[in-house]
Amino acid sequence: MEILLGPHCAVLPPLVYACLGTSRHGSVSSGAMAAMILANVLQSFPERHDRTQLASLLALVAGASQNLGIRVW
């Protein structure tokens, strides 16, 4: 990931949505920022396959906990 690419992907969409968005039901969350943090943490694993499996496992656990109503904090 390039250094300038990450912040632009995290900051620009909410600004554009704030100026142009008209949907009451649509929202722009901090998903891009979470993806950058996760990518930074997973960089310590040398194998791409391992990083993919860990990211998929995290997505599965997060989705299951949201569907079951489990609060982690």
C-alpha positions as CSV (number, residue, x, y, z in Angstrom):
1,M,0.0,0.0,0.0
2,E,1.4,3.4,-0.9
3,I,1.6,6.0,1.9
4,L,-0.5,8.6,0.1
5,L,-3.1,6.1,-1.2
6,G,-4.4,5.0,2.2
7,P,-5.3,8.4,3.7
8,H,-7.0,9.5,0.5
9,C,-9.2,6.4,0.5
10,A,-10.1,7.0,4.1
11,V,-10.8,10.7,4.0
12,L,-12.0,11.6,0.5
13,P,-15.2,9.4,0.4
14,P,-16.8,10.9,3.6
15,L,-16.0,14.4,2.4
16,V,-17.6,13.7,-1.1
17,Y,-20.6,12.1,0.6
18,A,-21.0,15.0,2.9
19,C,-21.2,17.4,0.0
20,L,-23.1,15.3,-2.5
21,G,-24.9,12.6,-0.5
22,T,-28.7,12.8,-0.2
23,S,-29.7,9.4,1.1
24,R,-31.0,9.3,4.7
25,H,-30.2,5.5,4.9
26,G,-26.8,5.5,3.3
27,S,-23.7,6.2,5.4
28,V,-20.0,6.3,5.1
29,S,-18.2,4.7,8.0
30,S,-14.7,4.2,9.0
31,G,-14.3,1.0,7.1
32,A,-11.3,2.3,5.0
33,M,-9.5,3.3,8.2
34,A,-10.1,-0.1,9.7
35,A,-8.8,-1.8,6.6
36,M,-5.6,0.3,6.7
37,I,-5.0,-0.6,10.3
38,L,-5.7,-4.3,9.6
39,A,-3.3,-4.2,6.7
40,N,-0.6,-2.7,8.8
41,V,-1.0,-5.3,11.5
42,L,-1.0,-8.2,9.0
43,Q,2.2,-7.0,7.3
44,S,4.3,-8.9,9.8
45,F,3.1,-12.2,8.3
46,P,5.3,-13.0,5.3
47,E,2.9,-15.3,3.4
48,R,0.1,-13.6,1.5
49,H,-2.1,-16.8,2.0
50,D,-1.7,-16.4,5.8
51,R,-2.7,-12.7,5.7
52,T,-5.7,-13.5,3.6
53,Q,-6.8,-16.3,6.0
54,L,-6.4,-14.1,9.1
55,A,-8.3,-11.2,7.5
56,S,-11.1,-13.6,6.4
57,L,-11.3,-15.1,9.9
58,L,-11.5,-11.6,11.5
59,A,-14.3,-10.7,9.1
60,L,-16.2,-13.9,9.9
61,V,-15.8,-13.4,13.7
62,A,-16.9,-9.7,13.4
63,G,-19.9,-10.6,11.3
64,A,-21.0,-13.4,13.5
65,S,-20.7,-11.3,16.7
66,Q,-22.7,-8.5,15.1
67,N,-25.4,-11.0,14.0
68,L,-25.5,-12.6,17.4
69,G,-25.6,-9.2,19.2
70,I,-22.4,-9.9,21.1
71,R,-20.6,-6.9,22.4
72,V,-16.8,-7.2,22.6
73,W,-16.2,-4.0,24.6
